[in-house]
């Protein structure tokens, strides 16, 4: 199912673009058209051995990430990058670093995001270790002051 040049793309057999047919080929074409790219990302090729699961995953991705919704694409890309960093997914970190840059974040903005991730990953671990109990009254984050 995969060509020799694609054997390093995943730990399972992938369905190379030129080998795709039927439902997988249709989904591959839709992925390329929707994402505006001339290739199929390895993540989807790794799922394609199970066409129904590929289809379900692609539909879920489109449902969540394909529409701006109240958060907007830029915010969703920032959240995806943050979760990817926290999960340690090198593939997703690379994808969403590029997505965040494409959405307008420059190096300074990315560094600021990484600073927030650093701060809160540490504070989260600190509060987990201390078994800190919830406050009796709600408050609105560590930024202080009023929200604009």
VENVEN-V329095 format. One record per pair of residues at least 12 apart in sequence whose ideal C-beta (glycine too) atoms are under 7 Angstrom apart, sorted by the first residue. I is the first residue (numbers start at 1). J is the second residue. D is the distance in whole Angstrom. If there is no record, write none. Layout:
i j d
I J D
I J D
This chain:
i j d
1 13 5
1 14 7
1 15 5
1 19 6
1 49 7
2 14 5
2 16 5
3 16 5
9 42 4
9 45 6
9 46 7
10 42 6
10 46 4
12 46 6
12 49 7
13 49 6
14 42 7
14 45 4
14 46 5
14 48 7
15 45 6
15 48 4
15 49 6
16 45 7
17 40 5
20 48 7
23 51 4
23 55 6
24 48 5
24 51 5
24 54 7
27 54 6
27 55 6
27 58 6
28 40 5
31 44 6
31 58 6
43 91 7
44 58 7
73 103 6
74 103 4
74 104 7
77 96 6
77 99 4
77 100 5
77 103 5
78 100 6
78 113 6
80 96 5
81 93 7
81 96 4
81 97 6
81 100 5
82 117 6
84 96 5
85 117 6
86 121 7
